[in-house]
Amino acid sequence: MRFFISIVAVVCCLFCFTAAFAEKDPNSTLEIPANLGDLNKTKVIDNEPKYSGLGTTIYYNRPGIKATVYIYRMGIKIIPDGIESNVVQQAFDMAQADIREAARQGYFKLTSELTTSTTILDPETKLISALTASFSCQEKGEDLMSILYVFGRKNQIIKIRISSEIENEVFLHTLREDFLKGVVDWMK
């Protein structure tokens, strides 16, 4: 009997340990990590019941920096990996339009125009290219630098917005790079 109780206790501990680190995305095959770089997951929202096609939203943060990861399909059956497809380009265009619309509605004030480019999320491994749009804004009295990343991966559109305080940009740049390396590891 003691042996059986010990086995049950070990299994329960392992289950709790695993649950603390990852949970299943309700709308894809991805496991959602508890941490990406030094940012901690704070919230997961399943958007599908209310907004079909909008998938899952995951919030990560740490003092001075926050990241939001959107994993969605918009009802599209095939989403190629990378940034070359029309599907990903349209998602990127829509994301930029959404930023401008949110600013127009007063959610934040754009203090610089969106600057677009492409980047590689992990320059060391040269893995995962993303379309990017960066901009400065003022949100809730804070001056922020925000960067938007959009790419296709694992038959999903992945959109990430990372915002950090401008005054600590040098330090927060390292946190942003570590977060993106965590995304690359997650999406392998």
C-alpha atoms as an extended CHARMM CRD file, in Angstrom:
* protein
*
       188  EXT
         1         1  MET       CA              0.0000000000        0.0000000000        0.0000000000  PROA      1               0.0000000000
         2         2  ARG       CA              2.8220000000        2.3960000000        0.8900000000  PROA      2               0.0000000000
         3         3  PHE       CA              4.4110000000        1.7000000000       -2.5120000000  PROA      3               0.0000000000
         4         4  PHE       CA              1.1200000000        2.5120000000       -4.2950000000  PROA      4               0.0000000000
         5         5  ILE       CA              0.7590000000        5.8140000000       -2.3790000000  PROA      5               0.0000000000
         6         6  SER       CA              4.3630000000        6.7000000000       -3.2520000000  PROA      6               0.0000000000
         7         7  ILE       CA              3.7320000000        6.0550000000       -6.9630000000  PROA      7               0.0000000000
         8         8  VAL       CA              0.5500000000        8.1490000000       -6.9060000000  PROA      8               0.0000000000
         9         9  ALA       CA              2.4180000000       10.9830000000       -5.1620000000  PROA      9               0.0000000000
        10        10  VAL       CA              5.2280000000       10.9220000000       -7.7550000000  PROA      10              0.0000000000
        11        11  VAL       CA              2.7630000000       10.9230000000      -10.6520000000  PROA      11              0.0000000000
        12        12  CYS       CA              0.8410000000       13.8430000000       -9.1270000000  PROA      12              0.0000000000
        13        13  CYS       CA              4.0670000000       15.8040000000       -8.6230000000  PROA      13              0.0000000000
        14        14  LEU       CA              5.1390000000       15.1640000000      -12.2050000000  PROA      14              0.0000000000
        15        15  PHE       CA              1.7400000000       16.2380000000      -13.4990000000  PROA      15              0.0000000000
        16        16  CYS       CA              1.8210000000       19.4640000000      -11.4660000000  PROA      16              0.0000000000
        17        17  PHE       CA              5.4290000000       20.1350000000      -12.5090000000  PROA      17              0.0000000000
        18        18  THR       CA              4.5640000000       19.7180000000      -16.2050000000  PROA      18              0.0000000000
        19        19  ALA       CA              1.3850000000       21.7970000000      -15.9180000000  PROA      19              0.0000000000
        20        20  ALA       CA              3.3270000000       24.6620000000      -14.3610000000  PROA      20              0.0000000000
        21        21  PHE       CA              5.5690000000       24.9040000000      -17.4170000000  PROA      21              0.0000000000
        22        22  ALA       CA              3.3000000000       24.3920000000      -20.4090000000  PROA      22              0.0000000000
        23        23  GLU       CA             -0.3130000000       24.1120000000      -21.3380000000  PROA      23              0.0000000000
        24        24  LYS       CA             -1.9780000000       23.0430000000      -24.5530000000  PROA      24              0.0000000000
        25        25  ASP       CA             -3.1600000000       25.7340000000      -26.9380000000  PROA      25              0.0000000000
        26        26  PRO       CA             -6.8960000000       25.0070000000      -27.3000000000  PROA      26              0.0000000000
        27        27  ASN       CA             -6.8250000000       25.8970000000      -31.0150000000  PROA      27              0.0000000000
        28        28  SER       CA             -3.6240000000       24.3480000000      -32.3640000000  PROA      28              0.0000000000
        29        29  THR       CA             -1.1590000000       21.5460000000      -31.7030000000  PROA      29              0.0000000000
        30        30  LEU       CA              1.2260000000       23.8980000000      -29.8640000000  PROA      30              0.0000000000
        31        31  GLU       CA              2.1050000000       23.6290000000      -26.1900000000  PROA      31              0.0000000000
        32        32  ILE       CA              2.1780000000       27.1060000000      -24.6150000000  PROA      32              0.0000000000
        33        33  PRO       CA              5.3320000000       27.6240000000      -22.5440000000  PROA      33              0.0000000000
        34        34  ALA       CA              5.1040000000       29.2180000000      -19.1110000000  PROA      34              0.0000000000
        35        35  ASN       CA              8.1440000000       31.3770000000      -19.8980000000  PROA      35              0.0000000000
        36        36  LEU       CA              9.7600000000       32.7110000000      -23.0390000000  PROA      36              0.0000000000
        37        37  GLY       CA             13.1720000000       34.1420000000      -22.2210000000  PROA      37              0.0000000000
        38        38  ASP       CA             12.7530000000       36.0070000000      -18.9310000000  PROA      38              0.0000000000
        39        39  LEU       CA              9.0950000000       36.8960000000      -19.5530000000  PROA      39              0.0000000000
        40        40  ASN       CA              6.4220000000       34.9480000000      -17.6890000000  PROA      40              0.0000000000
        41        41  LYS       CA              3.0790000000       33.8720000000      -19.0740000000  PROA      41              0.0000000000
        42        42  THR       CA              0.3020000000       35.7090000000      -17.2690000000  PROA      42              0.0000000000
        43        43  LYS       CA             -2.8290000000       34.9000000000      -19.2490000000  PROA      43              0.0000000000
        44        44  VAL       CA             -4.1590000000       32.7410000000      -22.0830000000  PROA      44              0.0000000000
        45        45  ILE       CA             -7.3890000000       33.6280000000      -23.8770000000  PROA      45              0.0000000000
        46        46  ASP       CA             -9.2630000000       31.2710000000      -26.1990000000  PROA      46              0.0000000000
        47        47  ASN       CA            -10.8460000000       33.6970000000      -28.6940000000  PROA      47              0.0000000000
        48        48  GLU       CA            -12.5970000000       31.0520000000      -30.7870000000  PROA      48              0.0000000000
        49        49  PRO       CA            -15.8840000000       30.7970000000      -28.8510000000  PROA      49              0.0000000000
        50        50  LYS       CA            -16.6190000000       34.5100000000      -29.4110000000  PROA      50              0.0000000000
        51        51  TYR       CA            -14.5460000000       35.3220000000      -32.5030000000  PROA      51              0.0000000000
        52        52  SER       CA            -14.1690000000       32.4120000000      -34.8780000000  PROA      52              0.0000000000
        53        53  GLY       CA            -10.7990000000       32.3800000000      -36.6190000000  PROA      53              0.0000000000
        54        54  LEU       CA             -8.9860000000       34.5080000000      -34.0300000000  PROA      54              0.0000000000
        55        55  GLY       CA             -7.4150000000       31.5650000000      -32.2080000000  PROA      55              0.0000000000
        56        56  THR       CA             -5.5180000000       32.1490000000      -28.9930000000  PROA      56              0.0000000000
        57        57  THR       CA             -3.9600000000       35.1860000000      -27.3220000000  PROA      57              0.0000000000
        58        58  ILE       CA             -1.1240000000       34.6810000000      -24.8390000000  PROA      58              0.0000000000
        59        59  TYR       CA              0.2570000000       37.4160000000      -22.5710000000  PROA      59              0.0000000000
        60        60  TYR       CA              3.8260000000       37.4440000000      -21.2420000000  PROA      60              0.0000000000
        61        61  ASN       CA              5.4330000000       40.1410000000      -19.1250000000  PROA      61              0.0000000000
        62        62  ARG       CA              8.1140000000       41.2930000000      -16.7880000000  PROA      62              0.0000000000
        63        63  PRO       CA              8.5890000000       44.7760000000      -15.3120000000  PROA      63              0.0000000000
        64        64  GLY       CA              9.3270000000       47.1990000000      -18.1450000000  PROA      64              0.0000000000
        65        65  ILE       CA              8.4170000000       44.8480000000      -21.0030000000  PROA      65              0.0000000000
        66        66  LYS       CA              5.3430000000       42.9760000000      -22.1660000000  PROA      66              0.0000000000
        67        67  ALA       CA              4.6290000000       40.6910000000      -25.0800000000  PROA      67              0.0000000000
        68        68  THR       CA              1.4160000000       39.4570000000      -26.6020000000  PROA      68              0.0000000000
        69        69  VAL       CA              1.4290000000       36.3800000000      -28.8510000000  PROA      69              0.0000000000
        70        70  TYR       CA             -1.5060000000       35.7520000000      -31.1690000000  PROA      70              0.0000000000
        71        71  ILE       CA             -1.8710000000       32.3100000000      -32.7700000000  PROA      71              0.0000000000
        72        72  TYR       CA             -4.6790000000       32.1870000000      -35.3170000000  PROA      72              0.0000000000
        73        73  ARG       CA             -5.9050000000       30.9410000000      -38.7120000000  PROA      73              0.0000000000
        74        74  MET       CA             -8.7690000000       33.2620000000      -39.7600000000  PROA      74              0.0000000000
        75        75  GLY       CA            -10.4960000000       30.1810000000      -41.1840000000  PROA      75              0.0000000000
        76        76  ILE       CA             -7.6640000000       29.6290000000      -43.6830000000  PROA      76              0.0000000000
        77        77  LYS       CA             -6.9340000000       25.9380000000      -44.2740000000  PROA      77              0.0000000000
        78        78  ILE       CA             -3.2730000000       26.1390000000      -45.3390000000  PROA      78              0.0000000000
        79        79  ILE       CA             -0.8260000000       28.6940000000      -43.9330000000  PROA      79              0.0000000000
        80        80  PRO       CA              2.7230000000       28.2530000000      -45.2210000000  PROA      80              0.0000000000
        81        81  ASP       CA              5.7170000000       28.6820000000      -42.9300000000  PROA      81              0.0000000000
        82        82  GLY       CA              7.6640000000       31.9050000000      -43.3970000000  PROA      82              0.0000000000
        83        83  ILE       CA              6.8390000000       35.3640000000      -44.6970000000  PROA      83              0.0000000000
        84        84  GLU       CA              6.5510000000       34.8970000000      -48.4640000000  PROA      84              0.0000000000
        85        85  SER       CA              2.8860000000       33.8970000000      -48.7700000000  PROA      85              0.0000000000
        86        86  ASN       CA              0.0150000000       36.2690000000      -49.5360000000  PROA      86              0.0000000000
        87        87  VAL       CA             -1.7160000000       34.9860000000      -46.3900000000  PROA      87              0.0000000000
        88        88  VAL       CA              1.1230000000       36.1890000000      -44.1380000000  PROA      88              0.0000000000
        89        89  GLN       CA              1.5290000000       39.4620000000      -46.0500000000  PROA      89              0.0000000000
        90        90  GLN       CA             -2.2010000000       40.1760000000      -45.6720000000  PROA      90              0.0000000000
        91        91  ALA       CA             -2.0230000000       39.3460000000      -41.9360000000  PROA      91              0.0000000000
        92        92  PHE       CA              0.9020000000       41.7920000000      -41.6170000000  PROA      92              0.0000000000
        93        93  ASP       CA             -0.9830000000       44.5170000000      -43.4950000000  PROA      93              0.0000000000
        94        94  MET       CA             -4.0270000000       43.9350000000      -41.2850000000  PROA      94              0.0000000000
        95        95  ALA       CA             -1.8790000000       44.0860000000      -38.1250000000  PROA      95              0.0000000000
        96        96  GLN       CA             -0.4880000000       47.4790000000      -39.1820000000  PROA      96              0.0000000000
        97        97  ALA       CA             -3.9980000000       48.7430000000      -39.9570000000  PROA      97              0.0000000000
        98        98  ASP       CA             -5.1340000000       47.5030000000      -36.5280000000  PROA      98              0.0000000000
        99        99  ILE       CA             -2.3210000000       49.4800000000      -34.8290000000  PROA      99              0.0000000000
       100       100  ARG       CA             -3.3250000000       52.6520000000      -36.6670000000  PROA      100             0.0000000000
       101       101  GLU       CA             -7.0100000000       52.0830000000      -35.8510000000  PROA      101             0.0000000000
       102       102  ALA       CA             -6.2830000000       51.4850000000      -32.1480000000  PROA      102             0.0000000000
       103       103  ALA       CA             -4.3240000000       54.7610000000      -32.0860000000  PROA      103             0.0000000000
       104       104  ARG       CA             -7.1680000000       56.5530000000      -33.8760000000  PROA      104             0.0000000000
       105       105  GLN       CA             -9.6060000000       55.2320000000      -31.2550000000  PROA      105             0.0000000000
       106       106  GLY       CA             -7.3760000000       56.5520000000      -28.4600000000  PROA      106             0.0000000000
       107       107  TYR       CA             -6.0340000000       53.3200000000      -26.9600000000  PROA      107             0.0000000000
       108       108  PHE       CA             -2.5650000000       54.8690000000      -27.2990000000  PROA      108             0.0000000000
       109       109  LYS       CA             -0.9230000000       57.7850000000      -29.0890000000  PROA      109             0.0000000000
       110       110  LEU       CA              1.5120000000       57.0410000000      -31.9020000000  PROA      110             0.0000000000
       111       111  THR       CA              4.6320000000       59.1780000000      -31.4180000000  PROA      111             0.0000000000
       112       112  SER       CA              6.3950000000       57.8230000000      -34.5110000000  PROA      112             0.0000000000
       113       113  GLU       CA              5.1870000000       56.3520000000      -37.7790000000  PROA      113             0.0000000000
       114       114  LEU       CA              5.3650000000       52.6030000000      -38.3350000000  PROA      114             0.0000000000
       115       115  THR       CA              8.6730000000       51.5070000000      -39.8690000000  PROA      115             0.0000000000
       116       116  THR       CA              8.5330000000       48.1460000000      -41.6390000000  PROA      116             0.0000000000
       117       117  SER       CA             11.2470000000       45.6140000000      -42.3900000000  PROA      117             0.0000000000
       118       118  THR       CA             12.0260000000       41.9220000000      -42.1780000000  PROA      118             0.0000000000
       119       119  THR       CA             14.0950000000       40.2700000000      -39.4830000000  PROA      119             0.0000000000
       120       120  ILE       CA             15.2760000000       36.8860000000      -38.3050000000  PROA      120             0.0000000000
       121       121  LEU       CA             14.0200000000       36.1130000000      -34.8070000000  PROA      121             0.0000000000
       122       122  ASP       CA             17.2180000000       34.3170000000      -33.7880000000  PROA      122             0.0000000000
       123       123  PRO       CA             20.2150000000       35.6840000000      -35.7130000000  PROA      123             0.0000000000
       124       124  GLU       CA             22.5470000000       33.0380000000      -34.2090000000  PROA      124             0.0000000000
       125       125  THR       CA             20.6120000000       30.0950000000      -35.6560000000  PROA      125             0.0000000000
       126       126  LYS       CA             19.1400000000       32.0810000000      -38.5700000000  PROA      126             0.0000000000
       127       127  LEU       CA             15.7380000000       30.5700000000      -37.7910000000  PROA      127             0.0000000000
       128       128  ILE       CA             12.3040000000       32.0830000000      -38.4270000000  PROA      128             0.0000000000
       129       129  SER       CA             12.0340000000       35.1670000000      -40.5760000000  PROA      129             0.0000000000
       130       130  ALA       CA              9.3330000000       37.6800000000      -39.6620000000  PROA      130             0.0000000000
       131       131  LEU       CA              7.7870000000       40.7820000000      -41.1650000000  PROA      131             0.0000000000
       132       132  THR       CA              8.2080000000       43.5760000000      -38.6270000000  PROA      132             0.0000000000
       133       133  ALA       CA              6.7180000000       46.9810000000      -37.9250000000  PROA      133             0.0000000000
       134       134  SER       CA              8.2270000000       49.1400000000      -35.2010000000  PROA      134             0.0000000000
       135       135  PHE       CA              6.8000000000       52.3040000000      -33.7160000000  PROA      135             0.0000000000
       136       136  SER       CA              6.9080000000       54.4860000000      -30.6300000000  PROA      136             0.0000000000
       137       137  CYS       CA              3.7790000000       55.2730000000      -28.6970000000  PROA      137             0.0000000000
       138       138  GLN       CA              2.5040000000       56.7030000000      -25.4720000000  PROA      138             0.0000000000
       139       139  GLU       CA              0.2380000000       54.3210000000      -23.5800000000  PROA      139             0.0000000000
       140       140  LYS       CA             -1.1650000000       54.9870000000      -20.1060000000  PROA      140             0.0000000000
       141       141  GLY       CA              1.3870000000       57.7660000000      -19.6220000000  PROA      141             0.0000000000
       142       142  GLU       CA              4.3760000000       55.6040000000      -20.5640000000  PROA      142             0.0000000000
       143       143  ASP       CA              6.6570000000       56.1540000000      -23.5660000000  PROA      143             0.0000000000
       144       144  LEU       CA              6.9750000000       52.7710000000      -25.2550000000  PROA      144             0.0000000000
       145       145  MET       CA              8.8420000000       51.2180000000      -28.1510000000  PROA      145             0.0000000000
       146       146  SER       CA              6.7030000000       48.5430000000      -29.7990000000  PROA      146             0.0000000000
       147       147  ILE       CA              7.6870000000       45.9990000000      -32.3890000000  PROA      147             0.0000000000
       148       148  LEU       CA              5.2230000000       43.8210000000      -34.2490000000  PROA      148             0.0000000000
       149       149  TYR       CA              6.3490000000       40.4890000000      -35.7550000000  PROA      149             0.0000000000
       150       150  VAL       CA              4.2300000000       38.4110000000      -38.1610000000  PROA      150             0.0000000000
       151       151  PHE       CA              5.0660000000       35.0520000000      -39.7550000000  PROA      151             0.0000000000
       152       152  GLY       CA              3.5200000000       31.7240000000      -40.6790000000  PROA      152             0.0000000000
       153       153  ARG       CA              4.4710000000       28.6520000000      -38.6570000000  PROA      153             0.0000000000
       154       154  LYS       CA              2.9650000000       25.2000000000      -38.0780000000  PROA      154             0.0000000000
       155       155  ASN       CA             -0.0820000000       26.0640000000      -40.2180000000  PROA      155             0.0000000000
       156       156  GLN       CA             -0.8390000000       29.1150000000      -38.0560000000  PROA      156             0.0000000000
       157       157  ILE       CA             -0.3730000000       32.8590000000      -38.3860000000  PROA      157             0.0000000000
       158       158  ILE       CA              1.8290000000       34.0220000000      -35.5290000000  PROA      158             0.0000000000
       159       159  LYS       CA              1.6650000000       37.6900000000      -34.5580000000  PROA      159             0.0000000000
       160       160  ILE       CA              3.7240000000       39.0540000000      -31.6880000000  PROA      160             0.0000000000
       161       161  ARG       CA              3.7330000000       42.5650000000      -30.2400000000  PROA      161             0.0000000000
       162       162  ILE       CA              6.5250000000       43.3850000000      -27.8140000000  PROA      162             0.0000000000
       163       163  SER       CA              6.3730000000       46.7310000000      -26.0150000000  PROA      163             0.0000000000
       164       164  SER       CA              9.0450000000       48.0900000000      -23.7070000000  PROA      164             0.0000000000
       165       165  GLU       CA              9.8050000000       51.3230000000      -21.9130000000  PROA      165             0.0000000000
       166       166  ILE       CA             11.9100000000       53.6240000000      -24.0890000000  PROA      166             0.0000000000
       167       167  GLU       CA             13.9940000000       54.8770000000      -21.1460000000  PROA      167             0.0000000000
       168       168  ASN       CA             15.3800000000       51.3610000000      -20.5180000000  PROA      168             0.0000000000
       169       169  GLU       CA             15.7190000000       50.3690000000      -24.1760000000  PROA      169             0.0000000000
       170       170  VAL       CA             19.3280000000       49.1390000000      -23.9660000000  PROA      170             0.0000000000
       171       171  PHE       CA             18.5830000000       46.6910000000      -21.1250000000  PROA      171             0.0000000000
       172       172  LEU       CA             15.2030000000       45.6860000000      -22.5430000000  PROA      172             0.0000000000
       173       173  HSD       CA             16.7080000000       44.9860000000      -25.9730000000  PROA      173             0.0000000000
       174       174  THR       CA             18.4180000000       41.9300000000      -24.4380000000  PROA      174             0.0000000000
       175       175  LEU       CA             15.1420000000       40.7500000000      -22.8700000000  PROA      175             0.0000000000
       176       176  ARG       CA             13.4010000000       41.1420000000      -26.2370000000  PROA      176             0.0000000000
       177       177  GLU       CA             16.1190000000       39.1110000000      -27.9930000000  PROA      177             0.0000000000
       178       178  ASP       CA             15.8880000000       36.3580000000      -25.3540000000  PROA      178             0.0000000000
       179       179  PHE       CA             12.0910000000       36.2970000000      -25.6910000000  PROA      179             0.0000000000
       180       180  LEU       CA             12.3720000000       35.9000000000      -29.4730000000  PROA      180             0.0000000000
       181       181  LYS       CA             14.9310000000       33.0970000000      -29.0840000000  PROA      181             0.0000000000
       182       182  GLY       CA             12.4000000000       31.4340000000      -26.7820000000  PROA      182             0.0000000000
       183       183  VAL       CA              9.7670000000       31.7760000000      -29.5100000000  PROA      183             0.0000000000
       184       184  VAL       CA             12.1380000000       30.1270000000      -32.0030000000  PROA      184             0.0000000000
       185       185  ASP       CA             12.7460000000       27.2040000000      -29.6150000000  PROA      185             0.0000000000
       186       186  TRP       CA              8.9900000000       26.9080000000      -29.0420000000  PROA      186             0.0000000000
       187       187  MET       CA              8.1620000000       26.9040000000      -32.7450000000  PROA      187             0.0000000000
       188       188  LYS       CA             10.7970000000       24.3190000000      -33.8370000000  PROA      188             0.0000000000
